[in-house]
Amino acid sequence: MTEEIIDYEETEWTLEESLAENKMLTAANTALKKGNKKAIRKFKREQSLKPYQAELIQLQKYLEDTGKKMVILFEGRDASGKGGTIRRVTRYMNEKHYRIVALGKPTEEQKTQWFFQKYINHLPAGGEVVLFDRSWYNRAMVEPVFGFCSDIEYKNFMKGVTGFEKDLVRQGTILVKLYFSVTKEEQDKRFERRKTDPLRQWKLSEVDVQAQERWDDFTKVKYDMLRKTHTSSAPWTIIRSNDKYLARINAMKTILNSVPYERFDSSLDFVPCSDIVYSGAHEIEIMEAQRLREGRFVS
């Protein structure tokens, strides 16, 4: 009978290795469970949007049946959640009757034209809805901060935009103006994610990089824009967008409430959350109170 020789040093090393591997697997399992919970939570949230997305189809049918025209402006700082909301709003809509418009910088020819001309070319026909991912309000927000327009061009826009919008509404266009408001800290977190996530890196531009540095400049032009362009015929609605899901569902409710269509499901809650949705007038009051308390605008 052959005597079995046990190498205790090798056995001890293997035990330590097994314990280390077990620790690693436990950590991986915990991370997997956490990831699964996050995925399930995201799935449930996306599912909860569907009744409102069904209502948006009904709204679209109303526009088609009546020949009404609708324009929705999505404005706000970079990384405030505009694009994600637009994707959810249009996900199940009839592609033949809506358009998403995201215009780049003006051509040399467009620079010689009336400022609103390039936007007029994209306005809806009867039965259509057009969603502007940034709109003519580029001239009120981005352009003056980065020096892309002259002071005279900015002032001319601010004087003329209310009349332009009043004419749109007077001639039967349903105009919804949404401003997505994100905090400086949340914007910074989203920018950092864009830097490290290969699926989001394409979103990061040179303008984004400077957005944090110019936060106060953007806040100042935001206040001026709201104060001068929040009107009874074309009011602003502010959407607090630190929580993307809440911003999306409340933006949908705001859009649905702007059109007198027949509800598909009247049992749904169509009331926007008062912690998420503010009128432009209320936002102006909040900003003015901040300035009085802290000596500067914060939002």
N, C-alpha and C positions, 0 to 999 in steps of 0.2 A: 504493500500500500504506500503510495507516494504521499509524502507529507506536504500539505499546502502551505506555502510561505506567504504571509501577508505583509505587504509594505505599508506600515502604519502612516508614514509621512505622506505617501501618495494618496492613501485613503482620506487623510485629514485635508489635504489640498483639494481633493475632489468634493468633499463636503462643503468647504468654504465657497468653492465655485458654484455648487448647487444652490447654496443659500443666496449668493449674489444674483444668480439667474432667477431664483424665485422672487427676490425683491424686485428685479427688473420687470418680471411678468406681472407682478401685483400692481406696480405703478402703471404699466401699459394697460392693464385691465381697468384700473380706475379711470385713466384718461379716456379709454374707449367708452365706459359707461357715461362719463361726463359729456363726451362728444355725442353719444346717442341721445342723451337727454336734451342737448342743445338742438340736435337735428329734429327730434320729435316736437319740441317746442316751436321750432321754425315752421315745421309742417302744419301744426295746428293753427298757427297764426295765418299762414297762407290760406288754409281752408276757410278760416273765419272771414276772409275778404270776399269769398265767392258770392255770398248773397248780395253784396253791394256791387260786385262786378256784373251780376245778373241784372241789377237795377240800372246800371250804366248802359246795358244793351237795350233796355226798355226806354231809357232816355233817348238813346240814339234813334230808336224807332219813331219816337215822337217827333224828333227833328226832321226825319225823312218824310213822315206823313204830313207835317205842317209846312215843310219848306223853310223852317227857321234856320238861322245861322248861329253858330256858337264859337266863341274864341276864349281859350283858357290860357292865361299867362302864368308861367312858373318862374318865379324870381327868388333870389336869395343868394347868400354867400356861396362860395365854392364848397363842395362836400356837405351841403345842407340837406341833401336827399331828394332833389328835384327829379333827377333821372330815374331813380328807382320807383318813385311815385308814378311818374308818367308810364312806365312799363306796366305797373299793376293796373292803372286806370284803363289802359288800352288793350290789355291782354286778350280779352274775349270779344272785343268790339269788331264790327264789320269793317274790314280794312278798306273797303271801297268808299266808305263815308267818313273817314277821319284821316288827318295828316298830322305828323309831328314835324315841326319846323325848328331847326337849330342852325341859324345863319352864322357864317364865319365873318371875318373882317371884310369891310366893304371893298369892292373893286375900285379902280381909278375912275371908271365911268360913274359908279354909284356915288362917289364922293362929290360929283358935280351936280347930283340930282337933289330934289327935295328929300329931306331925311327920311320921311315916312314912306317914300315911294317903293323901296325894296320890300317893305313889310306889306304894303297894299297888294302887291303881286301874289302874296301867299294867303290872303284873307279867304274865308270859306264862301262857297256857293250855297244856295239853298239846300238844306238837308245835311250839311256838313258840319263837323266840328274840327277846329284846328287848335292844336296844343303847341304853344311856343315854349321851347326849352331855352329860356332867356328870350327877351323880346326887345321892343324899342326902348325899354328901360335900361338897356346897356348904356345909353347915353346919360342916364341919371346916376348910374352906379359905377360900373367898371371904367368907362372912358374918362371921366373926370379924375378919378383916383390915379390912373396910370398915365394921364396926359395924352390920351388918344383923341381928344377933341379940345378945341379952344374954349376959352371962357365964354366967348360970345355964342358959340354953337351950343354950349350947355344951357346958357340962359334962354336962348331962343327955343330950345326944346322944352324947357320947364314952363315957358309961357304958352306954348302951342299944344302940348300934349293933352291937356284937359279938354280943349275944344275938339281935338281930333277924336278923342274917346266919346265925347258927348254926341258927336255926329254919328259914330258907329252905332251907339245905343239907340239914338233917335230913329235911325233907319232900320231898326229891327234886329240888330246883332245882340245876342246874349253875351255879355262880357264878364268873365270871372278873373279877378286878379289875386293870385295867391303869392304870398311872400313867406318862404321857409326860413325860420329863424333858429339858428344853431348857436350854442355857446362857443366861446373861444377854445375852451378846454376840449370840448367834443370835436371841434373841427381839427384841432391838432392831432387827436387820437386817430381820426380818419385819414389824415395825411400820412401819418406814420405807417398805418396799415397799407396804404397805397405804395409806399416805398418798398415794403418787404413782400407784398403779395404779388406774384407774377401775373395773376389774373386781373389785377387792378392797376398795375404800373402805368398802363396806357392813359389812365385818367389824370395822372400827375403832370401838370404843365408848369412853365416858368411863372405864370401868373399865380398858380396855386402856391408856389414856394414863397411868394411875397405876401400872400394873403394874411398870414399871421403878423408879419411886421407892420402891415398897413391896416390892422384891425380898427384902430380909432378913426382912420380916414374913411373907411367903409361905413362905420357907424354914423359918422357925421352926415355923409351923403344919403344914408338910409333915412335919417330923421328928416332931412330937407325934402326928400322924395315923398315920404308919407305925408308930411305937413302940407305940401303944395299940390299933391295929385290924388289924395283921398277925397273923393267927391261923392255927392248923393247919387249921381248917375253912374259912376264907376268907382265904387269903394274898394279898398284893400281888405283882404282877410289875411291875418297872420297865423301861420301854422308853426307851433313849437315843434322842432324836429330832432331833438336829441334822441328820442325813441323813434326809430324809423317806422316801426309798425303802427304806432299810435298816430304818427304824422300821416301815413298813407290812408288809414281808415277814416280819419277825420277830414282829410282832403276830399275823399270820395263823398262823404256826407255833405260837405260844403257844395261840391259840384252838383250833386243830386238835388239839393234844396234850392238851387238857383233856376230850376226849370220846372214848369207846372205840368209835368207829365203824370200819367196815371200809374200809381205805384204797382209794382209786380207783387210785392209782399208787404202789405201795410202793417204787419206785425213787427217788422224790423225797427230797430232803434235808429232814427234818423237825426237825433239831436247830437250836435257836435259836443265834445268834452270841453267844458269851460276852462280847464287847465291847459288845454292844447290849442284851442282856437280863440283868437281875439279879433275884434274889429280894428281896423287901422286907426280909428280915433282913440281907442283904448290904448293901443301901443304907443301912440304919441304921448298920451298922459303918463304912461309908465316911464317913458324915456325922459320926459321933462322932470318927473319926480326924482329920477336917478341923478339928473344933472344938479338939481337943487340940493340933494343930500350929499352927493359925493364930488360935486364940482365938475363932473364930466359924464358923458353918456357911457353906458356899460353894454347894453344889449347889442 
